[in-house]
Amino acid sequence: MARKKVDSVNTPEDEEIDYSLNDVLLRGRVSQAATTKELPSGDKVVEFRLIVTRDVREGVDTLDIAAWSAKVRKVALSLREDEWVEISGSVHRRFWQAPSGVASRWQIEADEILRL
């Protein structure tokens, strides 16, 4: 992921520097086989859930993972339930029109999926 290099010497005084970063690295177990969804636009996305342990006393989190590129979709579709993987990507909030109005959810957009 390329980031713009900030040179504080040449940055105008009135220009705000953006230090934000949206990089995620997760390791966990696949909860069940991935599924392919075709959107009204014709785009395809493969989705699955990742189980990540928080702490022995605190339990687990189950996170929604989305694979958009053809390469990452192919890997996601080959994953098996309970398989350990490492996901690198970023957090995204998706919006859509539901019968009750605008709905949204957070998900991790996978840039890379590695088997452990």
Secondary structure, 3 states (H helix, E strand, C coil): CCCCCCCCCCCCCCCCCCCCCCCEEEEEEECCCCEEEECCCCCEEEEEEEEEEEECCCEEEEEEEEECCHHHHHHHHCCCCCCEEEEEEEEEEEEEEECCEEEEEEEEEEEEEEEC
